[in-house]
Amino acid sequence: MQKRKTHDLPSLNGLKTFESAARHLSFTLAARELCVTQGAVSRQIKQLEDQLNVILFHRLHKNLKLTDQGTLLVFPLTRAFNIMADAVDKLKNQQQDFRLKVHPTFAIRWLIPRLHHFQALHPDIQVRLTTSGENVDFNYENFDAGITHGGEDTPGIAREKILTEQLIPVCSPKLLNSPFPLKKPEDITRHMLLHNTPDLKEWAAWADQVGIKELSLERGQVFEMDDAALQAATAGLGVALGDLFLIRDELETGRLKAPFGLTPIKTGSYYFSTPDFNKKTNNVKAFQNWLATTLTQNGQKEKTI
């Protein structure tokens, strides 16, 4: 980059004031453009002339006229200020990255199918989406926000609950007509359980709620993600636990059935999280507002299931 002798330049305020006055050939109009008094413009021009040791204007009775030295200075200054204004405009209008880490099930089953709506509303914000079963750790990861499952409140992190998880057993329609039909909760002991967490805690919570003592939790297939367990259920491998909000499409189309009805168990929640220093930035506010509005609209539809 070329080195410039910035220490030889006069005051930038003085140059800007002169350029405005030269464009308008009026101290009054320059003062109006710069939101200062006419006296302030006159003083800035005089100080600039003293610094440069030249006369920039012929001060006539009712108007101004540029001197030869003023004419020599004004055109390069106008070009320079236009270049700076264009650079600032480009900076303001450039596409901004919004780095978001999201729990995979929420991303696959809800966010990704709707993300184009956000991009249409905010084409200047490019969402950089990362999915992971591990909640975002803002101390070590470079994300603007995260949609997390569970977790705890942390100092310096703003966390807002966006969805309460409501789990129900679901399966392929073919299991309902199998040699061991699913008519009451006890019938599930004859089918493979599809676990979406290695700790098996969600099926344990369901069994405790419906009062089944003999359910063997160790019998079944363990997956690392909810979506994988639900895909296996759709294929007829066994019975999975699915969130009412996130499996609505499958229930409406009949790809999944809820053999014991829609009474759910509540085992956790999804949260929108961001560091305190980020929560008022335009990108975060835009995405969070869209997220809240869209979830509310979808939540109203959920009541019709």
C-alpha positions as CSV (number, residue, x, y, z in Angstrom):
1,M,0.0,0.0,0.0
2,Q,1.3,3.4,-1.0
3,K,2.4,5.5,2.0
4,R,0.8,9.0,2.2
5,K,2.1,12.2,3.8
6,T,-1.0,12.7,6.0
7,H,0.9,14.9,8.4
8,D,1.1,17.5,5.6
9,L,-2.6,17.7,5.0
10,P,-4.7,20.5,6.6
11,S,-7.8,19.8,8.7
12,L,-10.2,17.4,7.1
13,N,-13.1,19.5,8.5
14,G,-11.6,22.5,6.8
15,L,-11.2,20.7,3.5
16,K,-14.8,19.4,3.7
17,T,-16.1,22.9,4.5
18,F,-14.2,24.4,1.6
19,E,-15.4,21.7,-0.8
20,S,-19.1,22.3,0.1
21,A,-18.7,26.1,-0.1
22,A,-17.0,25.8,-3.4
23,R,-19.7,23.6,-4.8
24,H,-22.5,25.9,-3.8
25,L,-20.5,29.1,-4.1
26,S,-22.2,30.1,-0.9
27,F,-21.3,30.0,2.8
28,T,-25.0,29.9,3.7
29,L,-25.8,26.8,1.6
30,A,-22.6,25.1,2.8
31,A,-23.6,25.8,6.4
32,R,-27.0,24.3,5.8
33,E,-25.5,21.2,4.2
34,L,-23.0,20.7,7.0
35,C,-25.5,21.6,9.8
36,V,-23.3,24.4,11.2
37,T,-23.6,28.1,11.3
38,Q,-22.5,30.5,8.5
39,G,-20.0,31.9,10.9
40,A,-18.4,28.5,11.5
41,V,-18.1,28.0,7.7
42,S,-16.4,31.4,7.4
43,R,-14.0,30.6,10.2
44,Q,-13.1,27.2,8.8
45,I,-12.4,28.7,5.4
46,K,-10.2,31.4,6.9
47,Q,-8.2,28.9,8.9
48,L,-7.7,26.7,5.8
49,E,-6.5,29.7,3.8
50,D,-4.1,30.6,6.6
51,Q,-2.7,27.0,6.8
52,L,-2.2,26.9,3.0
53,N,-1.1,30.5,2.8
54,V,-3.4,31.2,-0.2
55,I,-6.7,32.9,-0.9
56,L,-9.4,30.4,-2.0
57,F,-12.4,32.8,-2.6
58,H,-13.0,36.2,-3.9
59,R,-15.6,37.5,-1.4
60,L,-17.8,39.7,-3.5
61,H,-20.8,41.8,-2.3
62,K,-23.5,39.2,-2.8
63,N,-21.7,36.0,-3.9
64,L,-18.4,34.1,-3.9
65,K,-16.0,33.4,-6.7
66,L,-13.2,30.8,-6.6
67,T,-9.7,32.1,-7.1
68,D,-7.3,30.2,-9.3
69,Q,-5.9,28.5,-6.2
70,G,-9.4,27.6,-5.1
71,T,-10.3,26.1,-8.5
72,L,-7.1,24.1,-8.4
73,L,-8.0,22.6,-5.1
74,V,-11.8,22.0,-5.4
75,F,-12.0,19.4,-8.2
76,P,-9.5,16.9,-6.6
77,L,-11.3,17.3,-3.3
78,T,-14.7,16.7,-4.8
79,R,-13.4,13.5,-6.4
80,A,-11.8,12.4,-3.2
81,F,-14.9,12.9,-1.1
82,N,-17.0,11.1,-3.7
83,I,-14.6,8.2,-3.6
84,M,-14.9,8.1,0.2
85,A,-18.7,8.3,0.0
86,D,-18.9,5.4,-2.5
87,A,-16.6,3.3,-0.2
88,V,-18.8,3.9,2.8
89,D,-21.9,3.1,0.8
90,K,-20.4,-0.2,-0.4
91,L,-19.4,-1.0,3.2
92,K,-22.9,-0.4,4.4
93,N,-24.6,-2.4,1.6
94,Q,-22.2,-5.3,1.5
95,Q,-23.6,-8.7,2.4
96,Q,-23.1,-9.5,6.1
97,D,-22.4,-13.0,7.4
98,F,-24.6,-14.2,10.3
99,R,-22.9,-17.3,11.8
100,L,-25.5,-19.6,13.5
101,K,-25.0,-23.0,15.1
102,V,-28.2,-25.1,15.4
103,H,-29.2,-28.4,16.9
104,P,-29.5,-30.8,13.9
105,T,-33.2,-31.9,14.4
106,F,-34.4,-28.3,14.7
107,A,-32.3,-27.4,11.6
108,I,-33.4,-30.3,9.4
109,R,-37.1,-30.4,10.4
110,W,-38.0,-26.8,10.8
111,L,-35.3,-24.1,10.1
112,I,-33.8,-25.2,6.7
113,P,-37.2,-25.6,4.9
114,R,-38.1,-22.0,6.0
115,L,-34.7,-20.3,5.8
116,H,-35.4,-19.0,2.3
117,H,-38.1,-16.8,3.7
118,F,-35.6,-15.1,6.0
119,Q,-33.2,-14.7,3.1
120,A,-35.9,-13.1,0.9
121,L,-36.6,-10.6,3.7
122,H,-33.0,-9.9,4.4
123,P,-30.9,-10.5,1.2
124,D,-28.0,-8.5,2.7
125,I,-27.6,-11.0,5.6
126,Q,-26.0,-14.3,4.6
127,V,-26.8,-17.0,7.1
128,R,-23.8,-19.3,7.7
129,L,-25.4,-22.4,9.2
130,T,-23.6,-25.1,11.2
131,T,-25.5,-28.1,12.7
132,S,-24.2,-30.0,15.7
133,G,-25.6,-32.0,18.6
134,E,-23.2,-30.1,20.8
135,N,-24.5,-26.8,22.0
136,V,-22.5,-23.7,21.0
137,D,-19.8,-22.6,23.3
138,F,-19.3,-18.9,22.7
139,N,-16.0,-18.9,24.7
140,Y,-14.3,-21.1,22.1
141,E,-16.5,-20.9,19.0
142,N,-16.9,-18.0,16.5
143,F,-20.7,-17.9,16.2
144,D,-23.1,-14.9,16.4
145,A,-25.9,-17.0,17.8
146,G,-27.1,-20.5,18.4
147,I,-30.3,-22.5,18.6
148,T,-29.6,-25.0,21.4
149,H,-31.3,-27.9,23.1
150,G,-31.4,-27.8,26.9
151,G,-28.3,-26.4,28.6
152,E,-28.0,-24.0,31.4
153,D,-28.0,-20.2,31.9
154,T,-24.5,-18.8,31.6
155,P,-23.3,-15.3,32.6
156,G,-22.8,-13.1,29.6
157,I,-25.1,-15.2,27.4
158,A,-28.6,-14.0,26.6
159,R,-30.8,-17.1,26.3
160,E,-34.5,-17.1,25.3
161,K,-36.7,-20.2,25.2
162,I,-38.3,-20.5,21.7
163,L,-39.9,-24.0,21.9
164,T,-40.9,-26.5,24.6
165,E,-40.2,-30.0,23.4
166,Q,-43.3,-32.3,23.5
167,L,-42.5,-35.9,22.8
168,I,-44.9,-38.7,21.7
169,P,-44.3,-42.2,20.4
170,V,-44.5,-42.5,16.6
171,C,-44.1,-45.3,14.1
172,S,-44.7,-46.3,10.5
173,P,-48.4,-47.1,9.6
174,K,-47.2,-50.6,8.8
175,L,-46.5,-51.3,12.4
176,L,-50.1,-50.7,13.3
177,N,-51.1,-53.6,11.2
178,S,-48.3,-55.9,12.2
179,P,-48.8,-59.2,14.1
180,F,-48.3,-57.2,17.3
181,P,-50.5,-54.1,16.8
182,L,-50.0,-51.0,18.9
183,K,-53.3,-50.4,20.6
184,K,-52.2,-49.5,24.2
185,P,-48.9,-48.4,25.7
186,E,-48.1,-51.9,27.0
187,D,-48.0,-53.2,23.4
188,I,-44.8,-51.3,22.9
189,T,-42.8,-54.0,24.8
190,R,-43.2,-56.2,21.7
191,H,-41.5,-53.6,19.4
192,M,-38.0,-52.2,19.0
193,L,-37.4,-48.9,20.7
194,L,-35.5,-46.2,18.6
195,H,-33.5,-44.1,21.0
196,N,-32.3,-40.6,20.0
197,T,-29.8,-40.3,22.9
198,P,-27.3,-42.8,24.2
199,D,-28.5,-42.2,27.8
200,L,-32.0,-43.6,27.0
201,K,-33.5,-41.0,29.3
202,E,-36.4,-39.9,27.0
203,W,-37.9,-43.4,26.7
204,A,-37.4,-43.8,30.5
205,A,-39.4,-40.6,31.1
206,W,-42.2,-41.8,28.8
207,A,-42.3,-45.2,30.5
208,D,-42.5,-43.6,33.9
209,Q,-45.3,-41.3,32.8
210,V,-47.5,-44.0,31.4
211,G,-46.7,-46.4,34.2
212,I,-44.9,-49.2,32.3
213,K,-42.5,-51.0,34.6
214,E,-41.4,-53.9,32.4
215,L,-40.1,-51.8,29.4
216,S,-36.6,-52.9,28.6
217,L,-34.8,-49.7,27.7
218,E,-31.6,-51.5,26.6
219,R,-33.4,-53.3,23.9
220,G,-33.5,-51.3,20.8
221,Q,-31.4,-49.2,18.4
222,V,-29.5,-46.1,19.6
223,F,-29.0,-43.1,17.3
224,E,-27.0,-39.9,18.0
225,M,-29.7,-37.6,16.5
226,D,-33.5,-37.3,16.8
227,D,-33.8,-37.1,13.0
228,A,-32.0,-40.4,12.4
229,A,-34.3,-42.1,14.9
230,L,-37.4,-40.6,13.2
231,Q,-36.1,-41.7,9.8
232,A,-35.8,-45.2,11.1
233,A,-39.3,-45.1,12.5
234,T,-40.6,-43.9,9.1
235,A,-38.9,-46.9,7.5
236,G,-40.7,-49.3,9.9
237,L,-37.7,-50.3,12.1
238,G,-39.4,-49.5,15.4
239,V,-41.0,-46.8,17.5
240,A,-39.3,-43.5,18.1
241,L,-40.1,-40.4,20.2
242,G,-40.8,-37.4,18.1
243,D,-41.5,-33.7,19.0
244,L,-45.1,-32.7,18.1
245,F,-44.0,-29.4,16.6
246,L,-41.2,-30.9,14.5
247,I,-43.0,-33.9,13.1
248,R,-46.2,-32.2,12.2
249,D,-45.7,-32.7,8.5
250,E,-45.2,-36.5,8.9
251,L,-48.3,-36.7,11.1
252,E,-50.4,-34.7,8.6
253,T,-49.3,-36.8,5.6
254,G,-49.6,-40.1,7.5
255,R,-45.9,-41.0,7.0
256,L,-45.8,-41.4,10.8
257,K,-48.6,-42.4,13.1
258,A,-49.1,-41.7,16.9
259,P,-50.5,-45.0,18.1
260,F,-51.3,-43.8,21.6
261,G,-52.6,-40.3,20.8
262,L,-51.0,-36.9,21.1
263,T,-50.6,-36.6,24.8
264,P,-46.9,-35.6,25.1
265,I,-44.2,-35.7,27.7
266,K,-42.1,-32.6,28.2
267,T,-38.4,-33.3,28.5
268,G,-36.6,-30.2,27.4
269,S,-36.7,-27.0,25.4
270,Y,-35.0,-25.2,22.5
271,Y,-33.3,-21.8,23.1
272,F,-32.0,-19.0,21.0
273,S,-28.7,-17.9,22.5
274,T,-26.3,-15.1,21.8
275,P,-23.5,-13.3,23.7
276,D,-24.8,-10.2,25.5
277,F,-22.5,-8.0,23.4
278,N,-24.2,-9.3,20.2
279,K,-27.8,-9.2,21.2
280,K,-28.5,-5.7,19.9
281,T,-26.7,-6.0,16.6
282,N,-28.8,-5.7,13.5
283,N,-28.2,-9.2,12.2
284,V,-29.1,-10.9,15.5
285,K,-32.2,-8.7,16.0
286,A,-33.4,-9.3,12.5
287,F,-33.0,-13.1,12.8
288,Q,-34.4,-13.3,16.3
289,N,-37.5,-11.3,15.3
290,W,-38.1,-13.4,12.2
291,L,-37.6,-16.6,14.2
292,A,-40.1,-15.5,16.9
293,T,-42.7,-14.4,14.4
294,T,-42.4,-17.6,12.3
295,L,-42.5,-19.9,15.2
296,T,-45.7,-18.2,16.5
297,Q,-47.4,-18.5,13.1
298,N,-46.4,-22.2,13.0
299,G,-47.5,-22.7,16.6
300,Q,-50.9,-21.5,15.8
301,K,-51.2,-24.0,13.0
302,E,-50.0,-26.8,15.3
303,K,-53.2,-26.5,17.3
304,T,-55.1,-27.9,14.2
305,I,-53.2,-31.3,14.3
